Amino acid sequence: MDMQLNKDTLKTQRDTRAWSQTQLAEVTGLSLRTIQRIEKSGVASQESAKSLASVYECSITELLVKDVSSPNENRFSINNMSSTAKMIHLAVLCPVLGIALYLFFTGHSSTVWVDLIRDSVFSSAISEDRLDKISLLILVLAVGLPSLIPGLMYDFISKEGSLIKRFP
């Protein structure tokens, strides 16, 4: 499992000891090429990180990048949307969800699809009360998730929001 180490911390630790990369490689038992790669990319195996932490007399956590997050983490989070996109999302979500909930609770035939999805996925052995809650959740998700699209499209077109900035 690779770890993301702080490149600046690694270089600072080596510089405070006035070691060259070659000397660090000898002391850690790692190859010179491995030291060069780690200092350039910050990516190290757990074994290499242990060796560096041992030589630098610190814990591995002190060498890790602070607040590391994977590139795919929270990629489509609403927190990454611009405030205008969030307002567009709410402007679409509120009336559409309101109408959908009204139709659902009045038993209108246009919401039969919700129970069909529920019954095809979940066992009929579940209590009726719980099945009703599952139906409501399916309806909210089926209406809520597509309502994100207009806001995301706004961010994409206007190039706003940190979601778009992640995709050059």
N, C-alpha and C positions, 0 to 999 in steps of 0.2 A: 504494500500500500504506500503510495507516494504521499509525501507531505509538502506543503508549501511553506518554505522558510523565508524569513525576512532577509533579502539580499543585503540591505544596508547594515543590519545587525551583524551578519556574517563577516562583511568586509571590515566593519569597525572592530570586531573582536580580533580579527587577524592583524589589523594595523596596530592595535594597542600593544600587541606582542612583538611587533616589527618582524613578522614572519612573511616570507614569500609564499606563494601558492605551493611551490615545490617543498618548502619546509613543512607546511601544513599537511601536505600529502604524506610525508614521511612520518610525522607524529601521529596522524590519525590511522595510518595504514591503508588509506584510500589512494587510488591512482591520481596522478596530476590531472588527467582528463576529467575525472569525476569531480574534483575540486573546482576546476574551471567551469564545468557544466552547472554545478550547484550554485556557484556565485553568479553565474550569468542568468540562469532561469529561476533559481530559488526552489526548484523541485528536487527533492531528495528522497531516497528510500528511508524506511524507518531505521535500518541498520546504519546508514550513512549519517542520519540525524543524530543517532545515539553516539556515534564516534565523535562527531563535532561537539556535541554537548559535553561529552566526557573530557575532551581536550580543553574546551573553553571553561570547564568547571562550572557549568550552569545546567539548568533543566532544559529539556527539549522545548517546553512551552515558552521559554524565554527566547527561543530562536524562531518560533512560529510567527507567521504573518498575523497581525491582529485583525480581527473581524474578517476572516477569510470566508468567502461564500463561493459556492460553485457557480459557474456561468449559467447553468440552467435553473438555479434556485430562484424562486419567486419571479421567474421571467414574465409571467402573465398576471402578476399580482395587481390588484386595483391601486395599491400604494405607488406603483410605478407610472400611473396615468397622470396626465396634467389635470389641474383643477377644472379646466373647461371640459375635458373629456369626462370627468366624473359627473359634472353637472348634466352633460348630454345623456350619460348613462341613467341618471336619476330621472331625467325628463322623459325618457322612454320607458323605464322600468315602472314607475309609479302608476301611470294610467293603465298600462297593459296588464300589470300584475293585479291591479284593482279589479279590472273587468274579468280576468281569469278566475280570481278568487270568488267573485260574485257568482259567476256561472257555475263554479265548482260547488259552492255551498247551497245553491238553489237546485242542484241536481240536473242542470241542463244537459241535454244529450250531447252537446259539443265537447264535453269533458269526459266522455266514456273512455277515450284513449288512455287516460291516466290509469284507470282501473285495469285496463287490458295490460298495460306495461307492468303494473304492480303484480297482477296475478301470474304473469309469465315469468317473473323473476323470483317472487317470494312464495313461500309455502302457504297453503290455506289453513294450516294448523296454527298460524299466528292469530292472536286475538283480534277481534273486529276493530277494537279501539286502536290497536297498534297498526293495523292495516290502513285505517283511515289516516293516521299520521304519516305513514309511508306515502300514501297517495298525495297528501298535501305537499310533502317534501319533493316528490317527483314533479308536481305542478310548478312549484316555486323554482326548482332548478331548470326545468324546461323553458320557463319564461325568463328567468333572471339571467342565465348565461348568454343567450342570444342578444339580450339587451345591452351587453357590453360592446357588441360589434360597432355600433355607431360612434361611440367614444374612442375606441381603438382606431377606427378609420380616421377620425379627426386628428388624433395624434400622429398617425402615419402621414397624412396629407400635409399637416402643418409642421411636421418634424419636431413636435413638442413632446414632453414627457420623457422620463428616463428609460421607459420601455423601448422607445424608438432609438435612443442614443446607444443602446447596447447592440443594435444591429446596424453596422455602417452601410 
